Amino acid sequence: MAGVTSSTSSPARPVNPLRPSQPLPLKPAGYLGLASYSSLGRFWTYLDAARRNGRDVGLVRGDPEATCRRRISGYLLDGAGLLIDAEKVGSSLDEGLEPHPALIALLGGDSSLLRETLNLHYALRLNFVLAFTRHRDLILRPEFKFVLKPVEKDHALGDVQPLDWNAIETASAPLPPLPKDVPLNARRLGRDELRFLLERACGL
């Protein structure tokens, strides 16, 4: 009919998951400023590099796909015992916990056995929530935790077995994994340390 126009419109273009374009309005609590006066291009560079290097790049729960925030996960750092939050481990110990040589030494002020145990049995899982804000800030929230190395998981350790103290005293047996209830979080890291770890995870 004359004078009638179509009300149909073309469907919205899908968002490229590695090219989100809607910055966060501000920096949420718990995030650390990684770089000021940054750009979308730099944010996208991290996402591209992470995907190329085998990392998982996914949405944060509740975010629309166009939001400039992604979780980069899937990187394990070996030999990272120096990064343990030993103070938090020490404060969590109680009388009901399974005894372990590293924890007993920690109570006496020596964290070297704890770091040795972590280097032997654990890797540091590095997950990063990376975001870009309207004020052109590149921000980061680290989600780091020590986890059993894949070879350890194959043994289905479950609860730590009772220790052979005689073998440990003669140093003839390696240190066993830690009891599963011990909080194995990384210590608080500075901006430069976090940037280094992010770029290593992304292969930059």
Summary of the structure (lengths in Angstrom):
residues: 204
radius of gyration: 22.9
end to end distance: 60.3
largest distance: 97.5
contacts: 538
relative contact order: 0.21
helix: 30%
strand: 23%
